Amino acid sequence: MRNIQIIDRAENATFSVFQATVEEFEVIFPEGRDIEIIEDLIERVGERAAVAVLSPLWERPILKRDAQGIHGTLYYAWSDRRAYLPSTKREVDWEESAITEAQRRLFRSHR
């Protein structure tokens, strides 16, 4: 199972974590991505397929303290903030001026 944190603009700011199968995860995060915007997922696979892949996730919440890592981040209502995310939608590709030196070293070793 892969853990996906949901980032949205809800006032409760819970940013819950849900589990996905490997197959579901690969649909949501293709080509080694670990960041996705829901509107982009829907555009890429279609609304029906997006609903089909996401519906089972909502039945698999996991407590943050029990999650063995966050494997991907799915953003809701984030299209207007797209410019702040790496264009590759990979965490390791953040603009170096936006991260710490320790992150730069870590991310460089994983590109």
Stockholm file with secondary structure:
# STOCKHOLM 1.0

chainA/1-111         MRNIQIIDRAENATFSVFQATVEEFEVIFPEGRDIEIIEDLIERVGERAAVAVLSPLWERPILKRDAQGIHGTLYYAWSDRRAYLPSTKREVDWEESAITEAQRRLFRSHR
#=GR chainA/1-111 SS CEEEEEECCCTTCCCCEEEECHHHHHHHSCTTCCEEEHHHHHHHHCHHHHHHHHTTGGGCEECGGGCSCCCEEEESSCGGGGGGSCTTCCGGGCCGGGSCHHHHHHHHTTC
#=GC SS_cons         CEEEEEECCCTTCCCCEEEECHHHHHHHSCTTCCEEEHHHHHHHHCHHHHHHHHTTGGGCEECGGGCSCCCEEEESSCGGGGGGSCTTCCGGGCCGGGSCHHHHHHHHTTC
//
